[in-house]
Structure formats: structure tokens, C-alpha cells
Amino acid sequence: MVLHSKGRKHDDAAAADHVAEDLLRMFGVLVDEAHEICQLPLPSLNYLQHDGSAASTGTMADLARPA
């Protein structure tokens, strides 16, 4: 597995980005686009504090919008 093969010196965030890029590529996303997507900040999940349910707070598109 990629996360374990690099050893402890490998940066965890970089490893997660690499795995995410590889997954996007497996789903057909182009290399440059996958890299660009993985460089975006994670969306805010503050709206989930209402009742803990993503289903009652909006759509998946809302997750992609930066706070």
C-alpha cells in the first residue's frame, strides 16, 4: 500500500493527496485536473452541526463550495 511503503519520513498529507489523485485518475479524471482538485482546500463542514445529517442540510454540490 502506498501509505505504508513510503515509511514514516513521508509526509502524511502528501501521501493522502497522492492517493486521492490516483483515485480520481481511476475514475477517469485527467492528471492535471486531479492534481488541481487535490490542491483545493477542504470544504467547511460547519453546517453539519445542525443535526449531524448531510441529507437534511443541502446537496453534495454544497460540499464542494469553499466556506
N, C-alpha and C positions, 0 to 999 in steps of 0.2 A: 504494500500500500504506500502511496506517495507520502502521506503524512508521517509514516514511521521510517521510511527508507532514508530520509534526509538527516536523521539524527537530531539531537537536542539543539544544536547550533543553528538549525534552520529556523527562521522567523515564522511563528505560528500564523500571523496574519498573511504573510506572503504565501504560505502553503495553502491556506484556505482560499485565497484569491486564485491560485493556480488550479486547485480542484474545481472551483466554481467555473472558471474559464473552460476547463476541459468538459464539464457537464454541459455548458452552453454549446460548445462545439459539437458534442454528441447529439444535441437537439437541432443541429443544422445552422447555428449562428456563425457568421463569418469571424475569422480570427480577430480582426481589428475591432469589430463591434463587441465581441465577447470581452475583450480587454477593456474597452471603454465602459461597458456596463459594470464591470467589476471594480472600476475606479470611482464609481459614483458613491456618495455617502449613503449609508443605510437610512431607510425612512424612519420617521418617528412613529413609535407605537403608543403614544400617549392616549390616543382615542380609545384604545382597548381597555382603559381603566374604567369605563362606564359599567360594563357587566362582565368583562372578560371574553366577550364573544365577538369575533371579527364579522360574523354573519349579520349581526344586528347594527353594525356601525357604518357600513358602506360597501364598496366594491373592491375587487382586487386592484383596480386601477388607482384607487386611493392610496394603496400601499406604496405605489411607485412614485408618488409625488413627494418631493422633499418638504419637510416642515418649515 
